[in-house]
Amino acid sequence: MRTGAVHRREQTLAWTDVGTVDSRQPWAFVPWRLRAMTLSQAGDERTKVSLWAADDALHHDVTASIHRTVHAAQRAVSDGHTEAVGDAKTEDLLLYRARIGQLLLASVVYGQFALIGGGAAMAFSEWLQTFSVDKVIAGWIRLTPAAWAFVLIGVIGTLGVLLTVFRYANFEVRRAGDGRLVISYGLLSTHVRSVSPQATIGVVLQRNIVETALGRVRLSLLTTDSAAQAGTNLVLPSLPRRSVERLLHEAFGEDPSTPLLTADRGFRAVGTGVAVLASISAAAVLAGWTTSGWGWSPALILAAGGFAIALVWPASRVLCSRLHANPESDRVALLISHLVQRQTILSAGAVHVIATTRFLSHPLLVCLSYYAGMPRTFRAPLFSVREVDALSTRMVRGVPPPRTRRRP
């Protein structure tokens, strides 16, 4: 792709390196039947190729090229050569379609309604103040400040829920005939995300305290271009555990017997979250009480409490982490049971570095590094030495002999 009139720029990306394709069609693009397409290889913005105004013909050509490449990779023979394949394609499979009630519940559970509704309310309030309409409304409707506060909370909640549902309407997850996972949503402005099997390195199961009490779980993809921001790879909103188990098995062939789904029924996890929250709060209160006894100013006391939270928070996450690597499977499970329960089911082939720390032959900590949009590291004090050694042995066996060196 070549762009620029004065400052010329040329980007070259092989079709085999395209892991995900995002196709967005804002409402202003609909009359001209245009789309903004982004072809991604990794999480870095420099590795992405953006087509800001792709018409139907270009969109079809890009989609067909990626389909042929993915289909050819799946038909590769054992000696590394690729067979010529045609346009044969099996029927698409609908994995999930969200209902309005599920979107409403997901908006409340995520707390997203407050963010979206708050932004919309602030923008509307600024518009009223710009044209002095707020004074006219205040003259017509005479309410106390407390009543206005309740009205504002109601407006924020209503706008947030409606805009969330409006944004994620027609939420569908399909598995294409070539194995790609296609996520689409939107009413006026639509968004379609296509993820190739080569770019998918795992899945993420997550639930907060509210979802834990309700027995619901979120499911997201973990891909080679997973950025730091949340929501780009969301596959399923908050659903019952049984539904997530079924979709895990149908879409990814995963074993649904995961600790986040079957180990506890919610009460233990809620208790863990409450204990962690109480510990963090106690550390902040203790730091504030100690510094207040030293005669510090209120600002310094608050700073001491914040510093204590900044120290205790990451330490508590590490202490609440566990690594499970089944030697008989090709998966590694990374579980964090904190204020938010999060379990990452990672492909063993995506693990790059394994490091263990021991004291007098006693295992203390394991660090596992992988790449998902950026280098990521998982640290856990709870793990099985036998499982970690088996995973390390598998990694060593996967390295060609000429690249292996041993020194006395």
Residue pairs with C-beta under 8 A, 6 or more apart in sequence:
1 10
1 11
1 12
1 49
1 51
2 8
2 9
2 10
3 9
11 49
13 39
13 41
13 47
13 49
15 65
15 66
15 69
16 69
16 73
17 41
18 39
18 40
18 41
18 66
18 69
18 196
19 40
19 41
19 42
19 195
19 196
19 198
19 199
19 223
19 224
19 225
20 39
20 40
20 193
20 194
20 195
20 196
20 199
20 223
20 225
21 37
21 38
21 39
21 40
21 62
21 63
21 66
21 193
21 194
22 37
22 38
22 40
22 191
22 192
22 193
22 194
23 35
23 36
23 37
23 54
23 59
23 191
23 192
23 193
23 194
24 35
24 36
24 37
24 38
24 189
24 190
24 191
24 192
25 34
25 35
25 36
25 186
25 189
25 190
25 191
26 36
26 189
27 188
27 189
29 35
29 36
29 53
30 188
33 55
33 56
34 53
34 54
34 55
35 51
35 53
35 54
35 55
35 59
36 50
36 51
36 52
36 53
36 54
37 50
37 51
37 54
37 58
37 59
37 62
38 48
38 49
38 50
38 51
39 48
39 49
39 50
39 51
39 62
40 47
40 48
40 225
41 47
41 48
41 224
41 225
42 224
42 225
42 371
42 373
43 224
43 225
43 226
43 227
43 228
43 372
43 373
43 374
44 374
51 58
51 62
54 62
63 194
64 87
66 180
66 194
66 196
67 87
67 89
67 176
67 178
67 180
68 85
68 87
70 178
70 179
70 180
70 196
70 197
70 198
71 85
71 88
71 89
71 178
72 82
72 83
72 84
72 85
73 82
73 198
74 178
74 179
74 197
75 82
75 83
75 85
76 82
76 83
77 83
89 176
89 177
89 178
90 177
91 177
92 174
92 175
92 176
92 177
92 182
93 174
93 175
93 250
94 172
94 173
94 174
95 173
95 174
95 175
95 247
95 250
95 251
96 172
96 173
96 235
96 236
96 247
97 171
97 172
97 173
98 106
98 168
98 171
98 172
98 185
98 237
100 165
102 237
102 238
102 239
103 164
103 165
103 168
103 169
103 171
103 237
104 161
104 165
105 237
105 238
106 112
106 164
106 168
106 237
106 238
107 113
107 160
107 161
107 164
107 165
108 161
109 208
109 210
109 211
109 214
109 216
109 238
110 238
112 160
112 164
113 156
113 157
113 160
113 161
113 164
114 156
114 157
114 160
115 160
116 159
116 160
116 163
116 164
116 167
117 155
117 156
117 157
117 158
117 159
117 160
117 161
117 163
118 156
118 160
120 156
120 159
120 160
120 163
121 152
121 155
121 156
121 159
125 134
127 133
128 134
128 137
143 151
166 187
167 185
167 186
167 187
167 189
168 185
168 186
168 237
169 185
169 186
169 187
170 184
170 185
170 186
170 187
170 190
171 184
171 185
171 237
172 183
172 184
172 185
173 181
173 182
173 183
173 235
173 236
173 251
174 181
174 182
174 184
175 181
175 182
175 251
176 182
176 194
179 196
179 197
180 194
180 195
180 196
180 197
181 194
181 195
181 200
181 221
181 235
181 251
182 192
182 193
182 194
182 195
183 192
183 193
183 194
183 195
183 233
183 234
183 235
184 190
184 191
184 192
184 193
185 191
193 232
193 233
195 221
195 223
195 233
199 223
199 224
199 225
200 221
200 222
200 223
200 252
201 222
201 223
201 224
201 346
201 347
201 349
201 350
201 370
201 372
202 221
202 222
202 331
202 344
202 345
202 346
202 347
202 350
202 372
203 219
203 220
203 221
203 222
203 235
203 248
203 252
203 254
203 344
203 345
204 219
204 220
204 221
204 222
204 342
204 343
204 344
204 345
205 217
205 218
205 219
205 244
205 258
205 260
205 261
205 342
205 343
205 344
205 345
206 217
206 218
206 220
206 340
206 341
206 342
206 343
207 216
207 217
207 218
207 238
207 260
207 269
207 340
207 341
208 339
208 340
208 341
209 270
209 273
209 274
209 339
209 340
211 217
211 218
211 238
212 266
212 269
212 270
212 273
212 341
213 266
213 270
214 238
214 266
215 240
215 241
215 265
215 266
216 238
216 239
216 240
216 241
217 238
217 239
217 240
217 241
217 244
217 260
217 261
218 234
218 236
218 237
218 238
218 239
219 234
219 235
219 236
219 239
219 244
219 247
219 248
220 233
220 234
220 235
221 233
221 235
222 233
222 344
222 346
222 372
223 233
223 372
223 373
224 371
224 372
224 373
225 373
226 232
226 233
226 372
226 373
227 373
227 374
228 373
228 374
235 251
236 243
236 244
236 247
241 261
241 262
244 256
244 261
245 256
245 261
246 256
248 254
248 256
249 255
249 256
254 331
254 345
255 329
255 331
256 262
258 333
258 343
258 345
259 322
259 324
259 333
259 335
259 343
260 335
260 341
260 343
269 337
269 341
272 320
272 337
272 338
273 338
273 339
273 340
273 341
276 316
276 320
276 338
276 339
277 339
279 312
279 316
280 309
280 312
280 313
280 316
283 308
283 309
283 311
283 312
284 305
284 306
284 308
284 309
285 305
286 308
287 304
287 305
287 307
287 308
288 301
288 302
288 304
288 305
290 304
291 300
291 301
291 304
292 301
296 304
316 338
317 336
317 338
318 365
318 379
318 380
318 381
319 381
320 336
320 337
320 338
321 334
321 335
321 336
321 378
321 379
321 380
321 381
321 382
322 334
322 335
322 336
322 337
322 380
322 382
322 383
323 332
323 333
323 334
323 335
323 366
323 368
323 378
323 380
323 382
323 383
323 387
323 388
324 332
324 333
324 334
324 335
324 383
324 384
324 387
325 332
325 333
325 348
325 383
325 384
325 387
325 388
325 390
325 391
326 333
326 387
327 386
327 387
327 390
327 391
329 348
330 347
330 348
330 349
331 345
331 346
331 347
331 348
332 345
332 346
332 347
332 348
332 351
332 368
332 391
333 343
333 344
333 345
333 346
334 343
334 344
334 346
334 368
334 378
334 380
335 341
335 342
335 343
336 342
336 343
344 378
346 370
348 391
348 394
349 398
350 370
350 371
350 372
351 368
351 369
351 370
351 391
351 395
352 369
352 370
352 371
353 367
353 368
353 369
354 366
354 367
354 368
354 369
354 388
354 391
354 392
354 395
355 366
355 367
355 369
356 363
356 365
356 366
356 367
356 385
356 388
357 363
357 364
357 365
357 366
357 367
358 364
363 383
363 385
364 381
365 379
365 380
365 381
366 379
366 380
366 381
366 383
366 388
367 377
367 378
367 379
368 377
368 378
368 379
368 380
369 375
369 376
369 377
369 378
370 376
370 378
396 404
